[in-house]
């Protein structure tokens, strides 16, 4: 695991297509902005787990490792 320290307004680049910026630090929470093309799925971990579980149920327990998880139905606010 790579561990980085960033200050408010500083960015982290992931490859050429993903950028993460620290937007706000308040108490014990950090607000991040993530810039990525629509081809790159970006989810909070708890949402990703629900998507993965849904896919496994639909595939009969054989989730495809090569395909990113996709949420069917309504997305939660703040998710894209």
C-alpha positions in Angstrom: 0.0 0.0 0.0 1.3 3.4 -0.9 0.7 6.0 1.9 0.7 9.7 1.0 0.3 12.9 2.9 -1.6 15.7 1.3 -2.7 19.1 2.4 -5.9 21.0 1.6 -6.1 21.6 -2.1 -3.3 19.2 -3.0 -3.8 16.5 -5.6 -2.8 12.9 -6.2 -2.6 11.6 -9.8 -3.4 8.0 -10.6 -2.2 7.3 -14.1 -3.1 9.9 -16.7 -6.9 9.7 -16.2 -7.6 10.0 -12.5 -7.0 12.9 -10.1 -7.9 13.0 -6.4 -7.9 16.4 -4.6 -8.4 17.1 -0.9 -11.3 19.5 -0.8 -12.0 19.8 2.9 -10.7 18.6 6.3 -13.2 18.8 9.1 -12.8 17.0 12.4 -12.1 13.4 11.7 -13.4 13.5 8.1 -11.6 14.4 4.8 -13.7 15.4 1.8 -12.1 14.3 -1.5 -12.9 15.2 -5.1 -12.2 12.6 -7.7 -11.9 13.5 -11.4 -12.1 10.5 -13.8 -13.6 9.7 -17.1 -17.0 8.1 -17.1 -15.4 4.9 -18.2 -13.7 4.6 -14.8 -16.1 3.4 -12.1 -15.7 5.4 -8.8 -17.6 4.3 -5.7 -17.3 4.4 -2.0 -16.3 1.0 -0.7 -19.6 0.2 0.9 -21.4 0.9 -2.4 -18.9 -1.1 -4.3 -19.5 -4.1 -2.0 -23.2 -3.9 -2.6 -22.7 -3.7 -6.3 -20.3 -6.7 -6.2 -22.8 -8.7 -4.1 -25.6 -7.9 -6.5 -23.5 -9.0 -9.5 -22.6 -12.2 -7.8 -26.3 -13.0 -7.1 -27.2 -12.2 -10.7 -24.3 -14.4 -12.0 -25.1 -17.2 -9.6 -22.0 -16.5 -7.5 -19.5 -16.4 -10.4 -18.7 -12.6 -10.6 -16.5 -11.7 -13.6 -13.2 -10.3 -12.4 -12.6 -8.6 -15.7 -15.7 -6.3 -15.6 -16.1 -3.4 -13.2 -19.1 -3.6 -10.9 -22.2 -1.7 -12.2 -25.1 -0.7 -10.0 -28.5 -1.5 -11.5 -31.3 0.8 -10.5 -31.0 4.1 -8.7 -27.6 5.3 -7.5 -27.2 7.0 -4.1 -26.8 10.7 -4.0 -23.2 11.7 -4.6 -22.4 8.5 -6.6 -21.8 8.5 -10.3 
